[in-house]
Amino acid sequence: MVTQMPTNWSDNKTLKLSTIAQIGLGVGEVVGGLVNGEIQDRLGTRKALIANLVQVFLAFGVSLVYIINNHFTLWFAFLMNFAWGLQDSGVNVFAETICGFQFKGSLEMPFSIYFFCQSFFCFLGTYVMSALTTPLEYAILYVVCAVLCLIAWAVFGLFFKVLEETDETGDVRASMAEERRERLSSYHGSDRGSNKGGSTNGDEDDEIK
């Protein structure tokens, strides 16, 4: 954003306006978390997938228009940041829900792979973007990312078998919450069981004495 501001602006003005524009990112993250969480809970994974696709391509579209326009305006910069925060929060809600509910067994492995890939590609993206200097190069990067994003969503939608249950009212929220409680209870119960086993041995030793 700073590179698109007039060169005769002072550093204080540049910093002030860019900071205000980036507040939109935080607002988008908050709104996205609330809205996408409700969509995921009430409508299920397939509907959440569609909602995420809309948000992702809205964010890429607004960002591309902003880059091609190559001129800073506060309201449009705020809108771009808001759209990006909205989709970022939505993607994280969706991915973490998938990791938490769509894999049987231990919860550690899906989340470990997810956070590793997230951290690696954030590093890779930051490294690549540090070498870009012109609006055209940024536009090409965003188009490539949008295409890769579309491929990833298509692979998920076509080949991933979603495990989704509803309660008697048709609401996904209750059944997912119940499943989460059972899985967490089972997970923590295994830890308590191992500790209990140790204490049982101790009780038996006391009885022998």
VOVOZA-973776 format. One record per atom (N, C-alpha, C): x, y, z. Coordinates in steps of 0.001 Angstrom, whole numbers, padded with zeros to 6 digits, always signed. Atoms other than C-alpha are relative to their C-alpha. Layout:
XYZ ...
// end
This chain:
+000810-001205+000000 +000000+000000+000000 +000849+001263+000000 -000841-001193-000140 +002779+002399+000893 +000589+000425-001334 -000604-000336+001287 +004335+002185-002566 -000995+000658-000955 +001025-000587+000857 +001021+003298-004082 -000447+001386+000477 +000348-001320-000523 +000822+006465-001996 +000833+001081-000675 -000771-001102+000594 +001915+009867-003348 +001326+000212+000711 -001340-000146-000579 +005609+010498-002818 +000157+001269+000827 -000122-001246-000758 +004991+013987-001423 -000675-000066+001366 +000583+000146-001330 +003143+012619+001623 +001095-000178+001037 -000968+000161-001086 +004971+012791+004937 -000039-001437+000518 -000056+001347-000560 +006046+009631+006732 -001131-000229+001002 +001078+000136-000985 +003514+010297+009493 -001347-000247-000678 +001257+000186+000711 +000639+010581+007025 -000067-001371-000640 -000062+001319+000630 +001741+007477+005174 -000251-001102+001021 +000156+001005-001054 +002005+005486+008394 -001423-000007+000549 +001346-000111-000563 -001323+006771+009714 -001043-000643-000913 +001016+000501+000920 -003352+005971+006598 +000160-001498-000266 -000203+001441+000228 -001756+002574+006014 -000442-000808+001218 +000442+000692-001220 -002420+001633+009646 -001523-000060+000082 +001462-000015-000006 -006066+002707+009410 -000551-001006-001011 +000462+000946+001024 -006460+000706+006195 +000139-001440+000472 -000231+001370-000438 -005021-002392+007848 -000887-000409+001161 +001015+000363-000997 -007603-002196+010617 -001073-000866-000647 +000970+000815+000724 -009886-003640+007951 +000332-001479+000040 -000404+001401-000074 -007860-006854+008114 -000488-000630+001293 +000460+000518-001282 -008609-007278+011803 -001511-000112+000074 +001466+000040+000015 -012276-006418+011325 -000482-001197-000828 +000363+001136+000840 -012489-008970+008511 +000249-001329+000690 -000292+001240-000725 -010851-011634+010681 -001085-000295+001036 +001028+000189-001032 -013373-011075+013484 -001338-000385-000630 +001274+000283+000666 -016410-010979+011188 +000036-001381-000665 -000129+001299+000659 -015119-013970+009217 -000076-001160+000967 +000059+001067-000988 -014626-016044+012344 -001414-000254+000482 +001376+000140-000483 -018152-015348+013577 -000920-000570-001070 +000906+000410+001074 -019914-015753+010234 +000298-001424-000468 -000343+001327+000511 -017998-018791+009007 -000184-001086+001053 +000275+000969-001050 -018274-020492+012376 -001471-000393+000029 +001436+000284+000029 -022054-020180+012226 -000376-000823-001234 +000286+000764+001222 -022139-021422+008629 +000431-001454+000165 -000529+001351-000195 -019974-024409+009545 -000875-000791+000963 +000774+000708-001016 -022033-025287+012620 -001419-000299-000448 +001428+000124+000298 -025513-024753+011233 -000285-000649-001358 +000287+000474+001357 -025211-025644+007547 +000875-001168-000436 -000839+001142+000328 -022377-028156+007456 +001185+000333-000887 -001281-000189+000682 -019089-028649+005667 -000162+000381-001466 +000167-000280+001439 -020361-028600+002069 -000428+001444-000235 +000428-001395+000142 -022144-025278+002498 +001129+000946+000387 -001149-000817-000412 -019103-023890+004314 +001046+000061-001104 -000927+000028+001127 -016968-024956+001351 -000397+001032-001058 +000477-000964+000995 -019124-022900-001026 +000207+001430+000500 -000187-001336-000581 -019058-019902+001328 +001463+000420-000046 -001425-000309+000044 -015272-020112+001516 +000471+000314-001407 -000370-000269+001389 -014935-020273-002254 -000394+001413-000420 +000466-001344+000330 -017003-017104-002628 +000904+001046+000648 -000826-000965-000719 -014950-015286+000007 +001423+000063-000552 -001370+000045+000519 -011614-016422-001389 +000117+000752-001324 -000105-000648+001308 -012301-015287-004934 -000440+001455+000040 +000288-001412-000223 -013862-012066-003709 +001259+000729+000463 -001232-000614-000502 -010639-011345-001824 +001047+000121-001100 -000967-000063+001098 -008447-012222-004819 -000425+001043-001033 +000488-000968+000981 -010653-010141-007125 +000231+001431+000444 -000201-001355-000524 -010572-007046-004915 +001485+000352+000028 -001442-000243-000059 -006814-007414-004421 +000575+000272-001389 -000490-000204+001364 -006194-007693-008171 -000404+001368-000541 +000455-001319+000447 -008295-004616-008890 +000833+001094+000669 -000798-000977-000733 -006387-002707-006210 +001412+000093-000586 -001363+000017+000547 -003016-003792-007646 +000036+000639-001383 +000024-000535+001363 -003967-002982-011242 -000265+001503+000011 +000297-001425-000118 -005400+000392-010204 +001241+000797+000409 -001299-000553-000415 -002074+001132-008485 -000116+001436+000523 +000183-001323-000604 -003437+004135-006609 -000664-000170+001356 +000514+000179-001349 -004056+004403-002875 -001218+000883+000250 +001143-000703-000577 -007493+005350-001619 -000355-000724+001288 +000170+000598-001315 -008296+004764+002034 -001153-000996+000033 +001174+000867-000083 -011761+003276+001583 +000211-001312-000754 -000204+001224+000779 -010669+000822-001107 +001081-000874+000629 -001027+000766-000706 -007535-000185+000809 -000602-000707+001217 +000699+000606-001138 -009733-000799+003865 -000846-001185-000467 +000828+001067+000548 -012118-002872+001732 +000837-001208-000394 -000881+001093+000400 -009258-004929+000316 +000467-000790+001223 -000449+000664-001225 -007924-005664+003804 -001138-000754+000673 +001159+000675-000594 -011411-006496+005067 -000310-001303-000741 +000289+001197+000793 -012015-008942+002195 +001046-001084+000245 -001065+000985-000232 -008648-010590+002800 -000105-000603+001388 +000184+000529-001344 -009256-010898+006538 -001184-000939+000097 +001200+000834+000008 -012711-012343+005903 +000308-001392-000523 -000291+001316+000567 -011433-015126+003659 +001062-000737+000807 -001047+000642-000791 -008356-015775+005807 -000592-000672+001231 +000659+000575-001168 -010492-016313+008886 -000872-001185-000404 +000848+001084+000464 -012929-018442+006896 +000775-001254-000335 -000827+001152+000363 -010205-020685+005512 +000549-000684+001248 -000527+000587-001229 -008702-021162+008980 -001079-000740+000779 +001109+000685-000672 -012090-021999+010518 -000301-001322-000705 +000325+001194+000777 -012774-024466+007715 +001078-001070+000177 -001092+000976-000080 -009334-026121+007823 +000103-000615+001391 -000106+000541-001352 -009291-026462+011595 -001193-000889+000341 +001161+000878-000185 -012805-027920+011556 +000239-001350-000675 -000326+001244+000706 -011667-030479+008992 +000987-000826+000812 -001008+000713-000798 -008633-031363+011115 -000607-000582+001274 +000549+000436-001273 -010744-031658+014247 -001073-001063-000084 +001167+000874+000062 -013704-033661+012958 +000033-001043-001112 +000084+000866+001173 -012903-035401+009688 +001025-001131-000008 -001000+001064-000058 -010103-037713+010799 -000210-000812+001272 +000158+000876-001146 -010478-040695+013067 +001336-000190+000702 -001215+000243-000748 -008006-041409+015798 +000554+001266+000629 -000676-001092-000691 -005467-039003+017212 -000223+001337-000687 +000182-001338+000540 -006017-035262+016793 +001318+000673-000357 -001267-000702+000175 -002328-034402+016812 +000489+000010-001440 -000577+000107+001331 -001394-035621+013344 -000614+000968-001007 +000564-000961+000967 -003923-033614+011240 +000406+001442+000286 -000352-001370-000342 -003202-030406+013149 +001488+000267-000194 -001447-000168+000193 +000560-030964+013037 +000334+000229-001468 -000226-000157+001438 +000508-031374+009259 -000531+001350-000479 +000610-001270+000406 -001821-028386+008844 +000862+001192+000383 -000786-001154-000453 +000257-025986+010941 +001394+000025-000625 -001290+000035+000685 +003501-027189+009368 -000123+000576-001409 +000200-000491+001368 +002169-026590+005840 -000327+001496+000000 +000351-001413-000085 +000671-023245+006860 +001245+000856+000236 -001214-000768-000307 +003957-022032+008352 +000979-000002-001168 -000941+000105+001108 +006030-023305+005436 -000412+000889-001165 +000442-000777+001156 +003899-021681+002739 -000102+001495+000315 -000085-001418-000382 +003651-018417+004695 +001424+000514-000173 -001407-000368+000196 +007448-018344+004753 +000337+000104-001482 -000297+000009+001426 +007644-019247+001062 -000636+001195-000697 +000678-001140+000608 +005073-016603+000101 +000666+001316+000339 -000690-001228-000424 +006834-013914+002122 +001330+000158-000731 -001289-000040+000695 +010165-014826+000531 -000182+000401-001464 +000250-000316+001401 +008724-014688-002993 -000434+001461-000157 +000513-001365+000105 +006900-011401-002384 +001080+001044+000278 -001080-000949-000278 +010070-009776-001075 +000814+000330-001251 -000750-000225+001239 +011536-010089-004576 -000811+000743-001056 +000859-000660+000977 +008590-008459-006354 +000107+001524+000142 -000170-001460-000025 +008810-004801-007331 -001065+000761-000780 +000955-000709+000857 +006149-003961-009944 -001412-000528+000210 +001385+000476-000104 +002338-004148-009920 -000283-001211-000869 +000213+001144+000881 +002466-006579-012842 +000474-001291+000654 -000520+001194-000674 +004610-009012-010858 -000929-000436+001132 +000954+000339-001048 +002198-008828-007929 -001284-000579-000586 +001218+000496+000634 -000763-009343-010258 +000187-001447-000466 -000283+001362+000439 +000864-012453-011754 +000009-000961+001180 -000040+000839-001198 +001539-013819-008267 -001409-000300+000505 +001356+000199-000505 -002083-013310-007217 -000812-000899-000925 +000704+000879+000944 -003394-014970-010378 +000449-001448+000196 -000524+001349-000231 -001116-017978-009809 -000563-000580+001292 +000546+000463-001283 -002239-018204-006174 -001481-000328-000112 +001427+000255+000179 -005893-017977-007225 -000236-001316-000733 +000127+001258+000748 -005444-020836-009720 +000328-001190+000899 -000363+001076-000928 -003676-022997-007123 -001081-000205+001053 +001081+000072-000979 -006426-022179-004655 -001203-000734-000580 +001123+000659+000670 -009098-023250-007139 +000261-001498-000139 -000352+001420+000134 -007265-026533-007773 -000125-000713+001342 +000062+000614-001328 -006959-027209-004038 -001440-000219+000458 +001410+000140-000369 -010658-026560-003408 -000679-001078-000843 +000605+001005+000876 -011604-028714-006426 +000391-001407+000436 -000465+001315-000459 -009484-031621-005189 -000739-000398+001272 +000715+000302-001245 -011067-031363-001757 -001465-000346-000280 +001421+000209+000261 -014605-031087-003088 -000304-001283-000735 +000263+001174+000834 -014265-033964-005540 +000439-001312+000644 -000611+001244-000447 -012139-036478-003658 -000028-000216+001511 +000003+000177-001450 -012480-035829+000087 -001387-000417+000454 +001281+000491-000497 -015242-037869+001716 -000294+000654+001345 +000323-000753-001210 -016860-035596+004285 -000828-000861+000943 +000746+000691-001036 -017992-037219+007519 -000859+001044+000708 +000865-001048-000534 -021000-035155+008486 -001309-000594+000480 +001235+000517-000585 -023885-035978+010785 -000833+001173+000511 +000904-001006-000567 -026927-034002+011926 -000810-000625+001126 +000857+000507-001062 -029079-034287+015017 -001441-000097-000498 +001385+000202+000421 -032838-034868+015012 -000639+001260-000563 +000550-001253+000536 -033486-031197+014219 +000640+000383-001322 -000689-000334+001235 -031173-031255+011207 +001138+000984+000205 -001047-000954-000305 -028671-028991+012974 +001321-000736+000159 -001303+000657-000069 -025027-029933+012494 +000693+000303+001314 -000726-000480-001160 -023918-027984+015567 -000015-001005+001150 +000121+000861-001166 -025228-030364+018235 +000800-001285-000167 -000699+001265+000213 -023848-033530+016671 +001510+000200-000034 -001439-000266+000046 -020451-031953+015994 +000532+000295+001392 -000429-000309-001358 -020249-030597+019528 +000077-001276+000840 +000003+001256-000740 -021157-034010+020935 +001183-000873-000402 -001140+000787+000464 -018551-035714+018768 +001293+000556+000560 -001216-000604-000532 -015934-033223+019894 +000170-000335+001477 -000085+000337-001422 -016780-033841+023555 +000443-001446+000189 -000367+001408-000122 -016512-037586+023044 +001473-000222-000332 -001389+000200+000407 -013185-037321+021253 +000959+000573+001030 -000857-000597-001018 -011691-034970+023817 -000039-000817+001284 +000122+000828-001190 -013029-037126+026625 +000826-001270-000143 -000782+001204+000256 -011480-040198+025029 +001486+000288+000052 -001414-000368+000041 -008200-038370+024476 +000544+000219+001409 -000449-000269-001361 -007940-037104+028061 -000176-001223+000886 +000213+001206-000781 -009317-040360+029387 +001162-000968-000098 -001159+000883+000164 -006352-042248+027953 +001143+000435+000898 -001040-000509-000897 -004011-039968+029910 -000324-000346+001445 +000401+000317-001368 -006019-040438+033093 +000118-001485+000278 -000091+001439-000176 -006082-044146+032468 +001411-000451+000321 -001386+000367-000255 -002314-044360+032372 +000414+000412+001401 -000318-000458-001353 -002048-042301+035563 -000710-000864+001042 +000764+000832-000919 -004791-044350+037165 +000642-001358+000157 -000661+001289-000065 -002930-047487+036269 +001145+000021+000980 -001116-000123-000925 +000075-046242+038190 -000479+000036+001423 +000510-000108-001362 -002015-045355+041252 -000596-001328+000458 +000583+001292-000354 -003775-048743+041111 +001065-000957+000490 -001093+000846-000427 -000475-050516+041317 +000446+000352+001403 -000405-000441-001323 +000362-048411+044295 -000982-000470+001065 +001035+000461-000959 -002959-049286+045998 +000147-001485+000265 -000171+001427-000187 -002353-052951+045356 +001192-000297+000884 -001185+000199-000834 +001112-052673+046903 -000331+000266+001453 +000380-000317-001379 -000435-051020+049976 -000817-001135+000609 +000819+001088-000521 -002996-053815+050268 +000830-001218+000340 -000869+001149-000267 -000250-056451+050036 +000738+000190+001306 -000721-000268-001252 +001654-054696+052785 -000939-000192+001196 
// end
